[in-house]
């Protein structure tokens, strides 16, 4: 009898462990500067910004920097790297540091990231020349972020917007605006009074929007718009705040067999759970009376 009760419990757990239709699929975005210019003897840092889903851990990543096909830096999830390099990776930055560059360091550099079966690359060109021979670096702006977010009521959510500009950029050159469905949620216009944490993130090329204890009404379309000199770029993200009770509510119209099967599975889970609970409680009462 007791073993049968255990068997029913296991059956219920296996049923409950069926795939959740709201799980995030792995994704990878990557961006960076396309051209770097330096004089002989200078130190140069090539930057590769990437974004992944919330389930990413460093051991999921393989990152390779190459120059003209030759590997310059490699991280394969278990590589021995410095504490600073590890901090950069947690900040979604894959950097290649070049010290005292010379003309022979000029060339094409590629940052390739492999994550959960997805592989993407970003190519940059480094030009090392004497200043009198070097054309002036033109302003540029790139922006990347995560397209979708899912959360439960009461959770804290951080919407990520990463950007990169040329080396002449100062914070007062920037105007950054987060909006939700057209309404401003956060604004930095170069002279805004912001928290030290927000200021530190901007120096790290991150314009994050933090949302505390989100509710259903926080669901919607959020846009991060950055204006730099005469350039303006935006990244759009969608936040869905789902109530756990929603999965037990039958939709008014079933549009596919998949949806029908989903709710039939939920019903089965509830029935099996009720049977397990009823039987096990009855069995415990029986044991107590017998004693």
N, C-alpha and C positions, 0 to 999 in steps of 0.2 A: 504493500500500500504506500509506504513512504517513498519507495523508489519511483512508483508511478507518479506521485506528486512532484517529485524532482524532475521527472521526464516532461511533465506538462509545463513546468517552469522554464525548462530549457527550450521547449518548443516555442513558448511565448517570446523568450529573449531572441531566438533566431528570427522569428517573424518581425519583431521590432527593429532588428538590425538590418532590415532591407534598405537599399539605397534611398537616401533622402533626395527628393527632386529639387531641393533648393540649394544643394551643395555647390560650392564654387568650382568652376573648371579652371585648371591651371592656365595662366596666360603670362606673356612676357612682352614688355615694351622697352625700347632702347633708343637713346638719342645722345647727341654730343656736338661739340664744335667740329666743323669740317676743316678748318685751316688754323694752324698755329705758326707764328713768326717769332724768331728769336735771334739774338746776336751771339757770335761765338763766345763761349765761356759762361753763358747764362744757364740757370736751372729752369726746366720746363716740366709742367705737369699736364699730361693728356688726360682728359676727363671723359668717362663713359657713364651716363646716367641710365638707370634701368628701373623698371617697376614690375612687380609680380603680385600674385594674389596673396591673401593673408596667411595661407598655410605654408608659405615659403620658409625654409630653414637654410642656413648657409651650406649644409652638407648636400643640399639638392642642387647646388650650382657648380658649374664648371666655367671658368672665365679665362680666356687666353688673349693676351696682347701679342701681336706679331708685327714685325717690320719687314716689308718686302718678302713675306712668307716665312721669316725666321722668328721663332718664339722669343719674346723678350720678358714675359712674365706670365706665370700660370698659377691658377688656383683651382683645385679639383675637389674641394669640399673637405679634404683632410690635410691639405698642404700646410706646411709650417710658414706662417706669415707673422708680421709684426702686429703689435697691439693696435697701432695707428691704422694699419691696413684693414684689420678686422673691424674697427670702428667705422671706417669708410664704407665697407661692404654692408654693415647694418644700416648705414645712411643711404643705401642704394647708389653708391658711387664706386666704380671700378677705375682706379687711377693708375697711370703709369708715370713714374717719376724718372726724369732724365736729368742727370747732373752734368754741368759744364759741357753743354752740347757743342759740337763742332760741325763743320760743313758736311762731313760724312754721315752725320745723324739725320740729315735731311732725307725725306722719303715718305712713303705711304705706310701708315700704321693702322692696324685693324683690331678692334675690340670685339671678340666673339663670345657670346654667352649661351650656354646650353642649360635648359631647365625643364625637367619633366617631359622630355621628348620634343621640346621646342628649342630651336636654335635661331638666333638673330645676331647680326653684325652691324657695327658702325665703323666707317672708314674716315680717318683724319689724315691730313697732310701737314708735315712739319717742314718749314723752310728756315734754314739757318744761313743768315747773310749779314754782312756788315750793314750798319744802319743807313749809310748813304746809298746803298744799293737796294734797300728794302722798301717796297711800297707800303704806304700807311695802311694799318689794319682797319678794315671796315667794321662798323657796328653790326652785331647780329643778335638774334634772339631765338632760342629754341625752348620748347615747353613740352612736358610729358606728364602723364598721370594715369590713374586707374579709372577705367570706364564705368564699373558697377560696384556697388557696395550693398551688402545685406546685413541687417542687424535685427535684434529682438528688442522689444520695448524695455527701456531702462539702461541699455548699454551705452557706452561712450564710443564715439566713432571719430576717426581722423581722416578727412579727405585730403589726399596728397596731390600737390601740384609742384613739380620740379622744373626748374628753369636754368638756362645757361646763357651767358652773354660774353662779349669780348672783355678783355682785361681792363679796358678803360672805364668800365661801368662802376658807378658809385650808387649807393642806395637812394640818394636823392634824385637819381635819374629815373627811378622806377615809380610807376603807379600800378598797384595790384588791387583788384576788386573781386571778391567772391559774391556771387548772387545766387538766390534760389528762386526759380520761376520768375526772374526779373527783379526781385527785391534784394537790395544790398544786405549782405550778412557780415561782411568784414571788408575794411578798406585801409590800404596803406598808400599814401600819396607822396612819400619821400620825407615828409616832416611830421607824419602822424605820431601821436603818443601811443606806443605799443609796449607790450610787456618785454622784459629782457629775454624770455624764452622765444617769443616771436622774432625778436631782433636777431637772436642767435641763429634761428632757422633760416632767416633771409640771407645771412652771411654764408650759410651752408647751401644756398640755392634751393631752399624749400619754402614754398608759400602754402602752409598747411591751414586747413580750416578744422577746428576741433568742435565737435558737437557733444554735449553732455546729456546723459539720460534721455536719449532720443525716444520719441513717441511716434505713433502712426502719422500724425500731421507733419512730421519732419520728412516724410517721404517726398521725393520730387526730383527735379533736375537742378543740379548745381553747376555753375560755370565759374572757372578761374580765368580771369582776363588780365594779362600783363601788358602794360604800355611802356616801351623803352625807346627813348628818342622819338623817331617817327614810325616805329614799328609797334604793332599790336597783334598779339596772338592769344588764343583762348583754348582751354581744355574743358570738356563737358563730362560730368559724372552723374550717374543716377543712383540715388539712395532709396532702398526699399526697406521699410521697417515692418516686419511681419509679426503678427500675434500668433503664439503657439496654438491658440484656439481655432485659428483659421483653417488648419489642416483637417479639422474634424467637421467642418461645415461643408455640406454638399453644394456644389455650384448650381446655379439656376439653369444652366444649359451645359450639357456635356458635349464638347466639340470634337472629341477624338476617343478612340478606344483606349489610348494611353491614360487619359484623364479618368475614364471610367474604371480602368484597372487599379489606378492609384487609390480611388475612394473605396473600391471594393476591398483592397488590401487593408485599408485603415479600419473598415468595419470588421474584418476578420480578426485583426489585432485586438480590437475591443472585446469581441465575443470570446476569443481564447483567453484574454486576460481575465474576464469575468468568471469563466469556468475554472481557471487555475485558482483564483482567489476563493471562490465558493467552496471548491473541493478541499483545498488545503485547510481552510478555517474549520470545515466540518470534520476533517480528519484529526485536527488538533483537539477539538472538543471531544471527539470520540476517545482519544487517548487519555484526556483528563478525567473523563467519566469512568473509564476502565480502571484507572489508578485508584 
